[in-house]
């Protein structure tokens, strides 16, 4: 069990640029979640997948955000035309069918200048 | 309005002291999880509780899920500097595999 991994760990970008983050869940976990955490707050739900199907999206996920999980394994989260307000820690978590517990990756810290 | 309220928000204590922190809601959760998070890292799972009234122990940490599954507490015995961190509680409202709703967290500092 290698745990959830995320890449990159840190990203600095200029306002208006596009960024893409990757998450590799624990193998055989069919559910994958994306959360966003800003300073002084707990993580907030963005979206989740069961296998390759995106089953729910938060209203936090504006049309500049898109997430995919094409083969039901790794997932990508893309932010287009980044804004300073997108600066946050982006967290990925996974769990298996029927499992109560979500396991988190180390996160990708995004800074938009 | 925060669905999960954690208290106190900040706590600074001396090594060896005991402490209890709380996670409260007016909503019923199918499960509740406690995580600890270090700066710049993702949350690390401490415990999952699913049954009302359940008590779980993890070394010096004792977790309790309220009878009505609306609240939880975390008690630390003889705190150590290594316990320093952000403690997050997170609840699942609609059963297994549902999104988690987090509190804002409790920042604990244990002074040597």
HADDOCK unambig.tbl for C-alpha pairs under 7 A between the chains (distance, minus, plus):
assign (segid A and resid 40 and name CA) (segid B and resid 104 and name CA) 6.87 0.50 0.50
assign (segid A and resid 41 and name CA) (segid B and resid 104 and name CA) 4.75 0.50 0.50
assign (segid A and resid 42 and name CA) (segid B and resid 102 and name CA) 5.47 0.50 0.50
assign (segid A and resid 42 and name CA) (segid B and resid 103 and name CA) 5.60 0.50 0.50
assign (segid A and resid 42 and name CA) (segid B and resid 104 and name CA) 4.40 0.50 0.50
assign (segid A and resid 42 and name CA) (segid B and resid 105 and name CA) 6.19 0.50 0.50
assign (segid A and resid 43 and name CA) (segid B and resid 102 and name CA) 6.15 0.50 0.50
assign (segid A and resid 44 and name CA) (segid B and resid 101 and name CA) 6.98 0.50 0.50
assign (segid A and resid 44 and name CA) (segid B and resid 102 and name CA) 6.98 0.50 0.50
assign (segid A and resid 45 and name CA) (segid B and resid 99 and name CA) 6.63 0.50 0.50
assign (segid A and resid 45 and name CA) (segid B and resid 100 and name CA) 6.95 0.50 0.50
assign (segid A and resid 91 and name CA) (segid B and resid 42 and name CA) 6.81 0.50 0.50
assign (segid A and resid 97 and name CA) (segid B and resid 97 and name CA) 6.82 0.50 0.50
assign (segid A and resid 98 and name CA) (segid B and resid 96 and name CA) 5.55 0.50 0.50
assign (segid A and resid 98 and name CA) (segid B and resid 97 and name CA) 6.41 0.50 0.50
assign (segid A and resid 99 and name CA) (segid B and resid 96 and name CA) 5.76 0.50 0.50
assign (segid A and resid 99 and name CA) (segid B and resid 97 and name CA) 6.31 0.50 0.50
assign (segid A and resid 100 and name CA) (segid B and resid 31 and name CA) 6.85 0.50 0.50
assign (segid A and resid 100 and name CA) (segid B and resid 96 and name CA) 4.71 0.50 0.50
assign (segid A and resid 100 and name CA) (segid B and resid 97 and name CA) 6.12 0.50 0.50
assign (segid A and resid 101 and name CA) (segid B and resid 48 and name CA) 6.49 0.50 0.50
assign (segid A and resid 103 and name CA) (segid B and resid 45 and name CA) 6.90 0.50 0.50
assign (segid A and resid 104 and name CA) (segid B and resid 42 and name CA) 6.07 0.50 0.50
assign (segid A and resid 104 and name CA) (segid B and resid 43 and name CA) 6.09 0.50 0.50
assign (segid A and resid 104 and name CA) (segid B and resid 44 and name CA) 6.80 0.50 0.50
assign (segid A and resid 105 and name CA) (segid B and resid 42 and name CA) 5.65 0.50 0.50
assign (segid A and resid 106 and name CA) (segid B and resid 41 and name CA) 4.95 0.50 0.50
assign (segid A and resid 106 and name CA) (segid B and resid 42 and name CA) 4.14 0.50 0.50
assign (segid A and resid 107 and name CA) (segid B and resid 41 and name CA) 6.32 0.50 0.50
assign (segid A and resid 107 and name CA) (segid B and resid 42 and name CA) 5.43 0.50 0.50
